[in-house]
């Protein structure tokens, strides 16, 4: 298909779903501007599909009409009224009871103050106890993402489950068990939008790995976006949704070129450089939209995340160990003390980073056209970098063939 070749580059991993996802997103964005009723959207969609079936032997026109059909379906889906979510549903009541019980367990074991608030936010999705000062410190230091249940937390949990359930012999059964556990956890913590997005991404990557495909690529990211926007197209307007996908997309585009700049020999330096590359790659895609919504640029984001992400990982491990050691009260009490101490140290570190001179640049006001131009520039830079790398690889290949 033409759209496949039009968007095909090495760095996109031949992502045929990318133009479809972009057409879907454009349909959702422009549907309020076009402002058609549901029957009119349906008629237009039907007409395009009929024409598509008639001229299916013309690849170029068929590809164009397919994108038009996807665009119209985005508007069609957006024109439907959102399904009401009942807070009195028995499933949600049960989940709330489980979360309250786990929160009570933290309090019973001696967690209190800001450490309790941070641990509750990171593991149970309960931010009600976070003080204004703690929120401000995490925001200024660019570490606020660890307080919201997201891909970082689920990827850690998924990694722990992989250690418990090795998947070499029965990959399908193992993945089903892992995904069932992940979604049970999502239900327990209240199905917040951020954790639902992360669980959807983990599920898509897990299914991609079963098909012996690259677990995380622009194609899987596009598919995850299609799934989420089909369920709730209005989530596209959520800042958290936008930042999550831009961070992952930025890692996919910029991590490899950044990581290849240096080749440390020592394993510790390799791990450290990998952390730096991931952090910088994610921030490249996040900085413009953070400045647009929060009018702030955090100057020490690299320092903060280099410290906070490993410590946040340790806190999640300790929280899980806390509940696993319930049969041994004395050991559980020691784990709770360790959890309190680590959380307290992390809060102090974040507060210290936020208190550094010029920790953030405030009062930045980007307009929407400026934001779009920034992302056009970033995307153009990514295309240039990967094309240059591709040319260099081809040159080396030709040289090696000549030398043979």
GUVO-223886 format. One record per residue (C-alpha): x, y, z; residue in one letter. Coordinates in steps of 0.5 Angstrom, whole numbers, padded with zeros to 4 digits, always signed. Layout:
<nodes>
<xx = X	yy = Y	zz = Z	aa = a>
...
</nodes>
This chain:
<nodes>
<xx = +0000	yy = +0000	zz = +0000	aa = x>
<xx = +0002	yy = +0007	zz = -0002	aa = x>
<xx = +0002	yy = +0010	zz = +0006	aa = x>
<xx = +0006	yy = +0004	zz = +0008	aa = x>
<xx = +0012	yy = +0006	zz = +0003	aa = x>
<xx = +0010	yy = +0014	zz = +0004	aa = x>
<xx = +0012	yy = +0013	zz = +0012	aa = x>
<xx = +0017	yy = +0007	zz = +0011	aa = x>
<xx = +0024	yy = +0009	zz = +0014	aa = x>
<xx = +0029	yy = +0005	zz = +0018	aa = x>
<xx = +0027	yy = +0009	zz = +0025	aa = x>
<xx = +0020	yy = +0007	zz = +0024	aa = x>
<xx = +0021	yy = +0000	zz = +0024	aa = x>
<xx = +0016	yy = +0000	zz = +0018	aa = x>
<xx = +0010	yy = +0002	zz = +0022	aa = x>
<xx = +0004	yy = +0002	zz = +0018	aa = x>
<xx = -0001	yy = +0003	zz = +0023	aa = x>
<xx = +0003	yy = +0010	zz = +0024	aa = x>
<xx = -0001	yy = +0014	zz = +0019	aa = x>
<xx = -0008	yy = +0010	zz = +0021	aa = x>
<xx = -0007	yy = +0013	zz = +0028	aa = x>
<xx = -0005	yy = +0020	zz = +0026	aa = x>
<xx = -0011	yy = +0020	zz = +0021	aa = x>
<xx = -0015	yy = +0018	zz = +0027	aa = x>
<xx = -0012	yy = +0023	zz = +0032	aa = x>
<xx = -0014	yy = +0028	zz = +0027	aa = x>
<xx = -0021	yy = +0026	zz = +0026	aa = x>
<xx = -0022	yy = +0027	zz = +0034	aa = x>
<xx = -0018	yy = +0034	zz = +0034	aa = x>
<xx = -0022	yy = +0037	zz = +0028	aa = x>
<xx = -0029	yy = +0033	zz = +0030	aa = x>
<xx = -0031	yy = +0039	zz = +0034	aa = x>
<xx = -0029	yy = +0044	zz = +0029	aa = x>
<xx = -0033	yy = +0041	zz = +0023	aa = x>
<xx = -0039	yy = +0040	zz = +0028	aa = x>
<xx = -0043	yy = +0034	zz = +0024	aa = x>
<xx = -0049	yy = +0030	zz = +0027	aa = x>
<xx = -0048	yy = +0023	zz = +0028	aa = x>
<xx = -0052	yy = +0021	zz = +0022	aa = x>
<xx = -0048	yy = +0025	zz = +0017	aa = x>
<xx = -0041	yy = +0022	zz = +0020	aa = x>
<xx = -0044	yy = +0015	zz = +0019	aa = x>
<xx = -0047	yy = +0017	zz = +0012	aa = x>
<xx = -0040	yy = +0020	zz = +0010	aa = x>
<xx = -0036	yy = +0014	zz = +0013	aa = x>
<xx = -0041	yy = +0009	zz = +0009	aa = x>
<xx = -0040	yy = +0013	zz = +0002	aa = x>
<xx = -0032	yy = +0013	zz = +0003	aa = x>
<xx = -0032	yy = +0005	zz = +0005	aa = x>
<xx = -0037	yy = +0004	zz = -0001	aa = x>
<xx = -0032	yy = +0008	zz = -0006	aa = x>
<xx = -0026	yy = +0004	zz = -0003	aa = x>
<xx = -0029	yy = -0003	zz = -0004	aa = x>
<xx = -0031	yy = -0001	zz = -0012	aa = x>
<xx = -0024	yy = +0002	zz = -0013	aa = x>
<xx = -0020	yy = -0003	zz = -0009	aa = x>
<xx = -0015	yy = -0005	zz = -0015	aa = x>
<xx = -0012	yy = +0002	zz = -0015	aa = x>
<xx = -0007	yy = +0002	zz = -0009	aa = x>
<xx = -0005	yy = +0009	zz = -0009	aa = x>
<xx = -0012	yy = +0012	zz = -0009	aa = x>
<xx = -0015	yy = +0006	zz = -0004	aa = x>
<xx = -0009	yy = +0008	zz = +0001	aa = x>
<xx = -0012	yy = +0015	zz = +0001	aa = x>
<xx = -0019	yy = +0013	zz = +0002	aa = x>
<xx = -0017	yy = +0009	zz = +0007	aa = x>
<xx = -0014	yy = +0014	zz = +0011	aa = x>
<xx = -0020	yy = +0019	zz = +0010	aa = x>
<xx = -0025	yy = +0013	zz = +0012	aa = x>
<xx = -0020	yy = +0013	zz = +0019	aa = x>
<xx = -0021	yy = +0020	zz = +0019	aa = x>
<xx = -0028	yy = +0020	zz = +0019	aa = x>
<xx = -0029	yy = +0014	zz = +0024	aa = x>
<xx = -0025	yy = +0018	zz = +0029	aa = x>
<xx = -0030	yy = +0024	zz = +0028	aa = x>
<xx = -0036	yy = +0019	zz = +0028	aa = x>
<xx = -0033	yy = +0016	zz = +0035	aa = x>
<xx = -0032	yy = +0022	zz = +0038	aa = x>
<xx = -0040	yy = +0024	zz = +0036	aa = x>
<xx = -0042	yy = +0019	zz = +0040	aa = x>
<xx = -0044	yy = +0021	zz = +0048	aa = x>
<xx = -0039	yy = +0018	zz = +0053	aa = x>
<xx = -0041	yy = +0012	zz = +0057	aa = x>
<xx = -0043	yy = +0014	zz = +0064	aa = x>
<xx = -0038	yy = +0011	zz = +0069	aa = x>
<xx = -0042	yy = +0009	zz = +0075	aa = x>
<xx = -0038	yy = +0010	zz = +0082	aa = x>
<xx = -0043	yy = +0006	zz = +0086	aa = x>
<xx = -0041	yy = +0000	zz = +0081	aa = x>
<xx = -0040	yy = -0006	zz = +0086	aa = x>
<xx = -0033	yy = -0008	zz = +0082	aa = x>
<xx = -0031	yy = -0001	zz = +0084	aa = x>
<xx = -0033	yy = -0001	zz = +0091	aa = x>
<xx = -0029	yy = -0007	zz = +0092	aa = x>
<xx = -0023	yy = -0004	zz = +0089	aa = x>
<xx = -0024	yy = +0002	zz = +0094	aa = x>
<xx = -0024	yy = -0003	zz = +0100	aa = x>
<xx = -0018	yy = -0007	zz = +0098	aa = x>
<xx = -0014	yy = +0000	zz = +0097	aa = x>
<xx = -0017	yy = +0002	zz = +0104	aa = x>
<xx = -0015	yy = -0004	zz = +0107	aa = x>
<xx = -0008	yy = -0004	zz = +0104	aa = x>
<xx = -0007	yy = +0004	zz = +0106	aa = x>
<xx = -0009	yy = +0002	zz = +0113	aa = x>
<xx = -0004	yy = -0004	zz = +0113	aa = x>
<xx = +0002	yy = +0002	zz = +0111	aa = x>
<xx = -0001	yy = +0006	zz = +0117	aa = x>
<xx = -0001	yy = +0000	zz = +0122	aa = x>
<xx = +0006	yy = -0002	zz = +0120	aa = x>
<xx = +0008	yy = +0005	zz = +0122	aa = x>
<xx = +0009	yy = +0009	zz = +0116	aa = x>
<xx = +0007	yy = +0016	zz = +0117	aa = x>
<xx = +0007	yy = +0024	zz = +0114	aa = x>
<xx = +0010	yy = +0025	zz = +0107	aa = x>
<xx = +0013	yy = +0018	zz = +0107	aa = x>
<xx = +0007	yy = +0015	zz = +0107	aa = x>
<xx = +0004	yy = +0020	zz = +0102	aa = x>
<xx = +0009	yy = +0019	zz = +0097	aa = x>
<xx = +0009	yy = +0011	zz = +0098	aa = x>
<xx = +0001	yy = +0011	zz = +0098	aa = x>
<xx = +0001	yy = +0015	zz = +0091	aa = x>
<xx = +0007	yy = +0011	zz = +0088	aa = x>
<xx = +0004	yy = +0004	zz = +0090	aa = x>
<xx = -0004	yy = +0005	zz = +0091	aa = x>
<xx = -0005	yy = +0012	zz = +0086	aa = x>
<xx = -0008	yy = +0015	zz = +0093	aa = x>
<xx = -0005	yy = +0023	zz = +0092	aa = x>
<xx = -0010	yy = +0025	zz = +0097	aa = x>
<xx = -0005	yy = +0026	zz = +0103	aa = x>
<xx = +0001	yy = +0029	zz = +0099	aa = x>
<xx = +0002	yy = +0036	zz = +0102	aa = x>
<xx = +0002	yy = +0042	zz = +0097	aa = x>
<xx = +0010	yy = +0043	zz = +0099	aa = x>
<xx = +0011	yy = +0036	zz = +0097	aa = x>
<xx = +0007	yy = +0037	zz = +0090	aa = x>
<xx = +0011	yy = +0043	zz = +0089	aa = x>
<xx = +0018	yy = +0040	zz = +0090	aa = x>
<xx = +0017	yy = +0034	zz = +0085	aa = x>
<xx = +0014	yy = +0039	zz = +0080	aa = x>
<xx = +0020	yy = +0044	zz = +0080	aa = x>
<xx = +0025	yy = +0038	zz = +0080	aa = x>
<xx = +0022	yy = +0034	zz = +0074	aa = x>
<xx = +0020	yy = +0028	zz = +0078	aa = x>
<xx = +0013	yy = +0029	zz = +0079	aa = x>
<xx = +0012	yy = +0023	zz = +0074	aa = x>
<xx = +0014	yy = +0018	zz = +0080	aa = x>
<xx = +0008	yy = +0020	zz = +0084	aa = x>
<xx = +0003	yy = +0018	zz = +0079	aa = x>
<xx = +0002	yy = +0011	zz = +0077	aa = x>
<xx = +0004	yy = +0010	zz = +0070	aa = x>
<xx = +0009	yy = +0006	zz = +0065	aa = x>
<xx = +0015	yy = +0006	zz = +0070	aa = x>
<xx = +0011	yy = +0003	zz = +0076	aa = x>
<xx = +0008	yy = -0002	zz = +0071	aa = x>
<xx = +0014	yy = -0004	zz = +0068	aa = x>
<xx = +0018	yy = -0005	zz = +0075	aa = x>
<xx = +0012	yy = -0010	zz = +0077	aa = x>
<xx = +0012	yy = -0013	zz = +0070	aa = x>
<xx = +0019	yy = -0015	zz = +0071	aa = x>
<xx = +0018	yy = -0018	zz = +0078	aa = x>
<xx = +0013	yy = -0022	zz = +0075	aa = x>
<xx = +0017	yy = -0024	zz = +0070	aa = x>
<xx = +0022	yy = -0027	zz = +0075	aa = x>
<xx = +0017	yy = -0031	zz = +0078	aa = x>
<xx = +0014	yy = -0034	zz = +0072	aa = x>
<xx = +0019	yy = -0035	zz = +0067	aa = x>
<xx = +0016	yy = -0036	zz = +0060	aa = x>
<xx = +0021	yy = -0040	zz = +0056	aa = x>
<xx = +0016	yy = -0046	zz = +0056	aa = x>
<xx = +0009	yy = -0044	zz = +0056	aa = x>
<xx = +0010	yy = -0036	zz = +0053	aa = x>
<xx = +0002	yy = -0036	zz = +0052	aa = x>
<xx = +0000	yy = -0038	zz = +0059	aa = x>
<xx = +0005	yy = -0034	zz = +0062	aa = x>
<xx = +0003	yy = -0028	zz = +0059	aa = x>
<xx = -0004	yy = -0029	zz = +0060	aa = x>
<xx = -0002	yy = -0030	zz = +0068	aa = x>
<xx = +0002	yy = -0024	zz = +0068	aa = x>
<xx = -0003	yy = -0019	zz = +0064	aa = x>
<xx = -0009	yy = -0022	zz = +0069	aa = x>
<xx = -0004	yy = -0020	zz = +0075	aa = x>
<xx = -0003	yy = -0013	zz = +0072	aa = x>
<xx = -0010	yy = -0011	zz = +0070	aa = x>
<xx = -0012	yy = -0014	zz = +0077	aa = x>
<xx = -0007	yy = -0009	zz = +0080	aa = x>
<xx = -0010	yy = -0004	zz = +0076	aa = x>
<xx = -0017	yy = -0005	zz = +0078	aa = x>
<xx = -0015	yy = -0005	zz = +0086	aa = x>
<xx = -0012	yy = +0002	zz = +0085	aa = x>
<xx = -0018	yy = +0005	zz = +0082	aa = x>
<xx = -0017	yy = +0005	zz = +0075	aa = x>
<xx = -0014	yy = +0012	zz = +0074	aa = x>
<xx = -0013	yy = +0014	zz = +0067	aa = x>
<xx = -0005	yy = +0014	zz = +0067	aa = x>
<xx = -0005	yy = +0007	zz = +0070	aa = x>
<xx = -0010	yy = +0004	zz = +0065	aa = x>
<xx = -0006	yy = +0008	zz = +0059	aa = x>
<xx = +0000	yy = +0004	zz = +0062	aa = x>
<xx = -0003	yy = -0003	zz = +0063	aa = x>
<xx = -0006	yy = -0002	zz = +0056	aa = x>
<xx = +0001	yy = -0001	zz = +0053	aa = x>
<xx = +0004	yy = -0007	zz = +0057	aa = x>
<xx = -0001	yy = -0011	zz = +0054	aa = x>
<xx = +0000	yy = -0009	zz = +0047	aa = x>
<xx = +0008	yy = -0010	zz = +0048	aa = x>
<xx = +0006	yy = -0017	zz = +0051	aa = x>
<xx = +0002	yy = -0019	zz = +0045	aa = x>
<xx = +0007	yy = -0016	zz = +0040	aa = x>
<xx = +0013	yy = -0021	zz = +0044	aa = x>
<xx = +0008	yy = -0027	zz = +0043	aa = x>
<xx = +0008	yy = -0026	zz = +0035	aa = x>
<xx = +0016	yy = -0025	zz = +0036	aa = x>
<xx = +0016	yy = -0018	zz = +0034	aa = x>
<xx = +0019	yy = -0012	zz = +0037	aa = x>
<xx = +0016	yy = -0011	zz = +0044	aa = x>
<xx = +0016	yy = -0003	zz = +0043	aa = x>
<xx = +0016	yy = +0000	zz = +0037	aa = x>
<xx = +0013	yy = +0006	zz = +0034	aa = x>
<xx = +0008	yy = +0001	zz = +0031	aa = x>
<xx = +0006	yy = -0002	zz = +0038	aa = x>
<xx = +0005	yy = +0005	zz = +0040	aa = x>
<xx = +0001	yy = +0007	zz = +0035	aa = x>
<xx = -0004	yy = +0001	zz = +0036	aa = x>
<xx = -0004	yy = +0002	zz = +0043	aa = x>
<xx = -0006	yy = +0009	zz = +0042	aa = x>
<xx = -0012	yy = +0007	zz = +0037	aa = x>
<xx = -0014	yy = +0002	zz = +0042	aa = x>
<xx = -0015	yy = +0007	zz = +0048	aa = x>
<xx = -0018	yy = +0013	zz = +0043	aa = x>
<xx = -0023	yy = +0008	zz = +0041	aa = x>
<xx = -0025	yy = +0006	zz = +0048	aa = x>
<xx = -0025	yy = +0014	zz = +0050	aa = x>
<xx = -0023	yy = +0019	zz = +0044	aa = x>
<xx = -0024	yy = +0025	zz = +0049	aa = x>
<xx = -0018	yy = +0022	zz = +0053	aa = x>
<xx = -0014	yy = +0025	zz = +0047	aa = x>
<xx = -0015	yy = +0032	zz = +0050	aa = x>
<xx = -0012	yy = +0030	zz = +0057	aa = x>
<xx = -0005	yy = +0033	zz = +0058	aa = x>
<xx = -0003	yy = +0026	zz = +0062	aa = x>
<xx = -0005	yy = +0022	zz = +0055	aa = x>
<xx = -0001	yy = +0027	zz = +0051	aa = x>
<xx = +0005	yy = +0027	zz = +0055	aa = x>
<xx = +0006	yy = +0019	zz = +0056	aa = x>
<xx = +0006	yy = +0018	zz = +0049	aa = x>
<xx = +0010	yy = +0024	zz = +0047	aa = x>
<xx = +0015	yy = +0021	zz = +0052	aa = x>
<xx = +0015	yy = +0014	zz = +0049	aa = x>
<xx = +0015	yy = +0017	zz = +0042	aa = x>
<xx = +0021	yy = +0021	zz = +0044	aa = x>
<xx = +0025	yy = +0015	zz = +0047	aa = x>
<xx = +0024	yy = +0011	zz = +0041	aa = x>
<xx = +0026	yy = +0017	zz = +0036	aa = x>
<xx = +0032	yy = +0019	zz = +0040	aa = x>
<xx = +0035	yy = +0014	zz = +0045	aa = x>
<xx = +0039	yy = +0010	zz = +0040	aa = x>
<xx = +0042	yy = +0016	zz = +0037	aa = x>
<xx = +0044	yy = +0019	zz = +0044	aa = x>
<xx = +0046	yy = +0012	zz = +0047	aa = x>
<xx = +0051	yy = +0011	zz = +0041	aa = x>
<xx = +0055	yy = +0017	zz = +0042	aa = x>
<xx = +0059	yy = +0014	zz = +0048	aa = x>
<xx = +0061	yy = +0007	zz = +0049	aa = x>
<xx = +0063	yy = +0006	zz = +0056	aa = x>
<xx = +0067	yy = +0000	zz = +0058	aa = x>
<xx = +0066	yy = -0001	zz = +0065	aa = x>
<xx = +0059	yy = -0005	zz = +0066	aa = x>
<xx = +0057	yy = +0001	zz = +0072	aa = x>
<xx = +0059	yy = +0006	zz = +0067	aa = x>
<xx = +0054	yy = +0003	zz = +0061	aa = x>
<xx = +0048	yy = +0002	zz = +0066	aa = x>
<xx = +0049	yy = +0010	zz = +0068	aa = x>
<xx = +0050	yy = +0012	zz = +0061	aa = x>
<xx = +0044	yy = +0008	zz = +0059	aa = x>
<xx = +0040	yy = +0012	zz = +0065	aa = x>
<xx = +0042	yy = +0018	zz = +0062	aa = x>
<xx = +0040	yy = +0017	zz = +0055	aa = x>
<xx = +0033	yy = +0015	zz = +0057	aa = x>
<xx = +0032	yy = +0021	zz = +0061	aa = x>
<xx = +0035	yy = +0026	zz = +0056	aa = x>
<xx = +0031	yy = +0022	zz = +0050	aa = x>
<xx = +0024	yy = +0022	zz = +0054	aa = x>
<xx = +0025	yy = +0030	zz = +0056	aa = x>
<xx = +0027	yy = +0032	zz = +0049	aa = x>
<xx = +0020	yy = +0030	zz = +0048	aa = x>
<xx = +0017	yy = +0032	zz = +0054	aa = x>
<xx = +0020	yy = +0039	zz = +0055	aa = x>
<xx = +0015	yy = +0043	zz = +0050	aa = x>
<xx = +0009	yy = +0040	zz = +0052	aa = x>
<xx = +0011	yy = +0041	zz = +0060	aa = x>
<xx = +0013	yy = +0049	zz = +0058	aa = x>
<xx = +0006	yy = +0049	zz = +0054	aa = x>
<xx = +0002	yy = +0047	zz = +0060	aa = x>
<xx = +0006	yy = +0049	zz = +0066	aa = x>
<xx = +0010	yy = +0055	zz = +0064	aa = x>
<xx = +0016	yy = +0052	zz = +0067	aa = x>
<xx = +0023	yy = +0049	zz = +0065	aa = x>
<xx = +0026	yy = +0044	zz = +0070	aa = x>
<xx = +0034	yy = +0046	zz = +0070	aa = x>
<xx = +0036	yy = +0040	zz = +0074	aa = x>
<xx = +0031	yy = +0034	zz = +0071	aa = x>
<xx = +0037	yy = +0030	zz = +0069	aa = x>
<xx = +0040	yy = +0030	zz = +0076	aa = x>
<xx = +0033	yy = +0029	zz = +0079	aa = x>
<xx = +0031	yy = +0023	zz = +0075	aa = x>
<xx = +0038	yy = +0020	zz = +0076	aa = x>
<xx = +0037	yy = +0019	zz = +0083	aa = x>
<xx = +0029	yy = +0019	zz = +0084	aa = x>
<xx = +0028	yy = +0013	zz = +0079	aa = x>
<xx = +0033	yy = +0008	zz = +0082	aa = x>
<xx = +0030	yy = +0010	zz = +0089	aa = x>
<xx = +0023	yy = +0009	zz = +0086	aa = x>
<xx = +0024	yy = +0002	zz = +0084	aa = x>
<xx = +0027	yy = +0001	zz = +0090	aa = x>
<xx = +0021	yy = +0003	zz = +0094	aa = x>
<xx = +0016	yy = -0001	zz = +0089	aa = x>
<xx = +0020	yy = -0007	zz = +0091	aa = x>
<xx = +0020	yy = -0006	zz = +0098	aa = x>
<xx = +0012	yy = -0004	zz = +0098	aa = x>
<xx = +0011	yy = -0011	zz = +0095	aa = x>
<xx = +0016	yy = -0015	zz = +0100	aa = x>
<xx = +0012	yy = -0011	zz = +0105	aa = x>
<xx = +0006	yy = -0015	zz = +0104	aa = x>
<xx = +0009	yy = -0022	zz = +0102	aa = x>
<xx = +0013	yy = -0022	zz = +0109	aa = x>
<xx = +0006	yy = -0021	zz = +0112	aa = x>
<xx = +0007	yy = -0028	zz = +0115	aa = x>
<xx = +0013	yy = -0026	zz = +0119	aa = x>
<xx = +0011	yy = -0020	zz = +0123	aa = x>
<xx = +0018	yy = -0018	zz = +0125	aa = x>
<xx = +0021	yy = -0018	zz = +0118	aa = x>
<xx = +0015	yy = -0014	zz = +0116	aa = x>
<xx = +0016	yy = -0009	zz = +0121	aa = x>
<xx = +0024	yy = -0008	zz = +0119	aa = x>
<xx = +0021	yy = -0008	zz = +0112	aa = x>
<xx = +0016	yy = -0002	zz = +0114	aa = x>
<xx = +0022	yy = +0001	zz = +0117	aa = x>
<xx = +0026	yy = +0001	zz = +0111	aa = x>
<xx = +0021	yy = +0003	zz = +0107	aa = x>
<xx = +0020	yy = +0009	zz = +0111	aa = x>
<xx = +0027	yy = +0011	zz = +0111	aa = x>
<xx = +0028	yy = +0010	zz = +0104	aa = x>
<xx = +0022	yy = +0015	zz = +0102	aa = x>
<xx = +0024	yy = +0020	zz = +0107	aa = x>
<xx = +0031	yy = +0020	zz = +0104	aa = x>
<xx = +0028	yy = +0021	zz = +0097	aa = x>
<xx = +0023	yy = +0027	zz = +0099	aa = x>
<xx = +0029	yy = +0030	zz = +0102	aa = x>
<xx = +0033	yy = +0029	zz = +0096	aa = x>
<xx = +0028	yy = +0032	zz = +0091	aa = x>
<xx = +0027	yy = +0038	zz = +0096	aa = x>
<xx = +0034	yy = +0039	zz = +0096	aa = x>
<xx = +0034	yy = +0039	zz = +0088	aa = x>
<xx = +0028	yy = +0044	zz = +0088	aa = x>
<xx = +0032	yy = +0048	zz = +0093	aa = x>
<xx = +0038	yy = +0049	zz = +0088	aa = x>
<xx = +0039	yy = +0056	zz = +0085	aa = x>
<xx = +0035	yy = +0057	zz = +0079	aa = x>
<xx = +0032	yy = +0050	zz = +0079	aa = x>
<xx = +0027	yy = +0052	zz = +0074	aa = x>
<xx = +0025	yy = +0057	zz = +0069	aa = x>
<xx = +0018	yy = +0060	zz = +0071	aa = x>
<xx = +0013	yy = +0064	zz = +0067	aa = x>
<xx = +0014	yy = +0061	zz = +0060	aa = x>
<xx = +0008	yy = +0062	zz = +0055	aa = x>
<xx = +0008	yy = +0058	zz = +0049	aa = x>
<xx = +0003	yy = +0059	zz = +0044	aa = x>
<xx = +0000	yy = +0053	zz = +0040	aa = x>
<xx = +0003	yy = +0055	zz = +0034	aa = x>
<xx = +0010	yy = +0055	zz = +0037	aa = x>
<xx = +0009	yy = +0048	zz = +0040	aa = x>
<xx = +0007	yy = +0045	zz = +0034	aa = x>
<xx = +0013	yy = +0048	zz = +0031	aa = x>
<xx = +0017	yy = +0046	zz = +0036	aa = x>
<xx = +0015	yy = +0039	zz = +0035	aa = x>
<xx = +0016	yy = +0039	zz = +0027	aa = x>
<xx = +0023	yy = +0041	zz = +0029	aa = x>
<xx = +0024	yy = +0035	zz = +0033	aa = x>
<xx = +0021	yy = +0030	zz = +0028	aa = x>
<xx = +0025	yy = +0033	zz = +0023	aa = x>
<xx = +0031	yy = +0033	zz = +0027	aa = x>
<xx = +0030	yy = +0025	zz = +0028	aa = x>
<xx = +0029	yy = +0024	zz = +0021	aa = x>
<xx = +0035	yy = +0027	zz = +0019	aa = x>
<xx = +0039	yy = +0023	zz = +0025	aa = x>
<xx = +0036	yy = +0017	zz = +0023	aa = x>
<xx = +0037	yy = +0018	zz = +0015	aa = x>
<xx = +0044	yy = +0020	zz = +0016	aa = x>
<xx = +0045	yy = +0014	zz = +0021	aa = x>
<xx = +0042	yy = +0009	zz = +0015	aa = x>
<xx = +0047	yy = +0012	zz = +0010	aa = x>
<xx = +0053	yy = +0011	zz = +0014	aa = x>
<xx = +0051	yy = +0004	zz = +0016	aa = x>
<xx = +0050	yy = +0003	zz = +0008	aa = x>
<xx = +0057	yy = +0006	zz = +0007	aa = x>
<xx = +0060	yy = +0001	zz = +0012	aa = x>
<xx = +0056	yy = -0005	zz = +0009	aa = x>
<xx = +0059	yy = -0003	zz = +0002	aa = x>
<xx = +0066	yy = -0002	zz = +0004	aa = x>
<xx = +0066	yy = -0009	zz = +0008	aa = x>
<xx = +0063	yy = -0012	zz = +0001	aa = x>
<xx = +0069	yy = -0009	zz = -0003	aa = x>
<xx = +0074	yy = -0011	zz = +0002	aa = x>
<xx = +0072	yy = -0018	zz = +0002	aa = x>
</nodes>
